[in-house]
Every structure is written in structure tokens, then in C-alpha cells.
Amino acid sequence: MIELEGVPELIDPVMVAAFEGWNDAGDAASTAVAHLEREWKGEVFAALDAEDYYDFQVNRPTVFMDGGVRKITWPTTRLSVVRVGGDKPRDLVLVRGIEPSMRWRSFCNELLGFAHELGVELVVVLGALLGDTPHTRPVPVSGVTSDPDLAERMDLEETKYEGPTGIVGVLQEACTHAGVPAVSLWAAVPHYVSQPPNPKATLALLNRLEDLLDLRIPQGELPEDARAWQVGVDQLAAEDSEVAEYVQTLEEARDTAELPEASGEAIAREFERYLRRRDVGPPAPGGHATADGGEGGSFLRDSPAGPAGPAGRNRPPRPDTSGGPREGDGDEDEGDGSQD
């Protein structure tokens, strides 16, 4: 561990982590933590030594010019802290980096060592997976944990996933063995339009984190970006009748599955969020995890556009409906699956 500054004294700290790579479809999870850092002006106080955990032929360093001086940025994982104000201020320890190439157990033990030193009371790991979910519907976000008591207290699912896992799953298991309460939140990203960014999935993760921690997260430009992203995908789908038909099939399956669950609980949660925002006012590479634990890629292969997402790209190839990941195959558990 390379300490960049002295370790701060924190108030009721919660660690929120996300890692680029297999656990981060559409870059939705890592972008969510980056959003928290930006909106709350996070101060980096520590970084993991890149030499210990990264293969630089897989995650290459980048060169940049700083005032005429040539410098190198190394791939790593950094820790920052933000203070959330309000009636009951608390601190968030934000962990953002890249899934390590090696020594995962040592990587997790190092993070947990800092969590223990900082008095972290809860670890929340954000992730995103590829699933059979239509881009026109709200992004499904699963909240899962290995702790039965925590699942009951925070209205989460208990993990039952078995299969391939990533650093999110290893960190979740390390937390369990260390006696640190841990939760993972997983957003399902449409597998037919998985090219980053996906502001709609990022916003869904942040909304779920709000509910979990009972705090208000400033949304910035995310709602506008999410709407622009959906308009862009709508336009692409409209250009190809087979893509449009496929999306309609996903919509029908989703609506049928959710119809019995259209209770007042979800409506009440959204209304509570609305009231909270109204009362408080504005404050200052590779494949990805899929719903069945495998890997998936993007149907959109062009270079990323801006916040509006895929608008302006060539239209997507026809979707492969023969054997892709399925939204019902343990979607919620895969969220946890990256925990196992």
C-alpha cells in the first residue's frame, strides 16, 4: 500500500467499491463511484502498489504531458474519502480501480486492512452484468449478501449463485470471513447495447445505493445523459426491424414477469426519493459478467460516443437470440455470484 496522505478520522464510514473489467458491464459501476468522487470532491488518501497486482501487458500504463514534463499513470486501485452532510453526516470511503491480474486474496486483505483501520461499518460493492433486459424499461438492480441477518434487515437477497466469479465475489467472500458486513448491488445492462458508457445503469445503481444507505446522492447531469442514451438506442433499434422485434420480445417478457410484483412497495420507494430530493434541495475492456456467470460482448463495436451513448454509431448487428445470457437465469444471484 502506498499512502498518499494521512488516514483521516471518519464518521460512521461505509466503504463503496467498484472495479473496471469483468464485473463492470457498460462501465456502469466504476462510473457510479467516479460520480460520487466528482460530486462530493473526494480526496485520495491511498493507492495500492500497481507492481503487486497488475500485469502491465494486460492493463498498460499511459503516458501524458504535464507542463511539458512527460509522466506515466499506472493502473491501480485508489481510495478516497468524501463527507456526506445533512442532519447526520457520515463518510464514504470510495474504492475505484481495475480488477487485479494476480494475487486477489492479498489484494482483498489489503483493502480490508484499511477498512478495519478506518472503522468501516459496511462494505458495498457495485457491479454490472450483461442480461436479457430491454433498454426501454427501468434497469434491474439486485441487492445481495451472504449474511442472513443483513439480508432481512436491509431487504436484500441471500446469495445462492454458483459459478465463475470476479474480484467482486472474492472481496465479498473476504468480507464474510473477516466479519465485515458486505452487500453487492448489481445492475443488469442490455447485452445487445453494452458498449460504455451506460448512464442509465449508473443512475440506477446510485438510486439503489441511496435507498440502501438512506442518503441523498446529487445526480448532476446523469438523468439528462440517461435520457439521451435511451433516445440514441431507440433510434438505432428503429433502423433495423429485427432488432426492434427482439427488443419488443424482451419488453413483453419483462412486463409479464413483473406484473405480479407491481405492488405499492416500488411506488412508495420512488415517492420517498422524490420527497427527499424536493425537501433537501440541490447540493453543492474485455467481456463482462452475464446473468448465467459467463462472458458476453457488445453488439455495438464502434468507438464510444459521448454521454448520449451509442447515438451516432452505425446501427447494431442483428442480435443473436440463440444462446445469449438470459435475464431469468439467476440474475439476482449472479449479482451475488460475483460474491461467491
URHU-V540177 format. One record per helix or strand of 2 or more residues. SS is the DSSP state (H for helix, E for strand). FROM is the first residue (numbers start at 0). LEN is the number of residues. If there is no record, write none. Layout:
BEGIN
SS,FROM,LEN + SS,FROM,LEN
END
This chain:
BEGIN
E,1,2 + E,13,7 + H,24,15 + E,42,5 + H,49,4 + E,61,5 + E,68,5 + E,77,7 + E,89,9 + H,103,15 + E,121,10 + E,140,5 + H,147,6 + E,156,2 + H,166,12 + E,181,9 + H,190,3 + H,198,15 + H,221,17 + H,240,19 + H,263,17 + E,287,3 + E,294,2 + H,330,7
END
